[in-house]
Amino acid sequence: MTDHINHINTFIKEVSLGEAKGKRVYFLGIGGIGMSAIARYFKSRGLIVSGYDKTETALTLKLVEEGFGIHYTDDVNLIDKEASLFIYTPAIPKNHKAYNYLVENGLPLFKRSEVLGMIINLSYNVCVAGTHGKTTTSSMIAHILRDSDFGCNAFLGGITSNYNTNFWTSEKNVCVAEADEYDRSFLKLTPDVAVITSIDPDHLDIYETEQNFVDAFVSFSQKVKPGGLLIIKLGLDKSHGFESENKLTYSVDDNKGDCFAINIMHKNGSYYFDAQIKNQVVKGLSLHMGGMHNLENAIAAIAVAKNLNISDEKIIHAVANFKGVKRRFEYIMHTSDVVMIDDYAHHPQELSALIQGAKGLFVEKKCTLIFQPHLFSRTRDFATGFASVLNMADEVFLLPIYPARELPIEGVNSEMIAGLMENPKVKCCSKSEIIEIVKQKSEAGEIEMLITAGAGDIDSLVEPLKNTLIK
């Protein structure tokens, strides 16, 4: 294994220097959002990249269009055995034939997080962690650096609307990366700047206890390089015992922190504000995406940009033209009659921020929410929290649980959440049924604000639902 590590470290350095063109890399789970960003990195450096994924998706189709070789059958004969490096996602089941072939034959097989660490730790890097908010915040930071001509390489956990990708490259030896807590992946990173947006327990199938989850974030904060900076949401630093020689706290509008928004106004789904960053004020900012949680994410991003000495003028320009991230409070429709919002929210706290943000911006509109729970274990662990939060919507439709990597758990289903809700306007239905339900409600004028939420395949319903709302 030591020989493999030494070999791959040398290989990654060759890739970064442009000296590995024509060599090959193979991915197990290439269609994952984090995996595809790394795959795009290697291809951008002139390597031949291919891989396996379980199902064809919009993202895998885009990768094929970009020249990646992808197969969807777990067949060892389809593995690129000439590859110099094999990368897998921990979501790959341990009984996977190709995975076991690579292990049994002693080929250089590494987790996605290990390879990402090898890549970005060669750079000045900004890493964003958090149960929620990390994708939008890292995308905002990367956008500001790109838009301002500061420059950066970006490895993101979502598709940015400005650039329609989750990866881009730059000659500047700076990286912005989403730091994923799943499987303790983020502990492979050593940030120059670390941002922590939230620490609401999740992935308890991996961590087992809430304290283990919190401890992992504390360990991540301790990975910051000497002389580096920790930017952490106000309150988390004290409640969980984060220590750092160089630390900034931030919030949306609490002046007890180092960084916060002032003079906030919202109009027609956008925010207008100034940002207090330590002893300086950036005036005349505008953010054209919904949700106060996204305004808070913007404060963290602005704090990073100020730390890198990007001018106020360039920050103001970049934040104003940030178009958001696909499936993060994404406006699908926004007319005077109907608003439709799609969001990746799959944890009670994320749903709470989504619903509060939407209802805060569109106070007069009835909120109809379609939610697809993600994972049986998460539904079991947070059923009460989901029920409580979903009560905030005026009407709720629950789709069947999206299993992802899991097998069913007896007694755990969407009806479990519905049974815990106090809101009488909740209904469990299939994906095919919800299209007809929304069509009928739309024709009757009963849809004013429609929200689709979940981390599974609910996004496949977005266009059909939108079409039922167009009159």
Protein Blocks (a to p, Z undefined) as FASTA:
>chain_A
ZZmmmmmmmmmmmmmnopaghiacddehklpmklmmmmmmmmmnopacddddfbdcfklm
mmmmnopacdfbdcfklpcfkbfbdcddfklcfkbfklmmmmmnopacddfklmmmmmmm
mpccdddedfehjlmmmmmmmmmmmmnonopadddfbdcfklopabdcdfbfcddddddf
ehhlmmmpccfbdcdfbdcdehklmnopaklmmmmmmmmmmmpcghiacdddehjlmmno
pacfbdcdddfklckbmbdcehiaceehiacddddehjaccehiacdbehjklmmmmmmm
mmmmmmnopafklmmmmmmmpgbjehiapafbdcfkbccdddfbfbfklmmmmmmmmmmm
mmmbccddddddehjklmmmmmmmmmmmmmmpmbdcdddddfkjaccdehiafklmmmmp
mblbbcdddfklmmmmmmmmmmnopafbdcdedjblmmmmmmmmmmmmpZZ
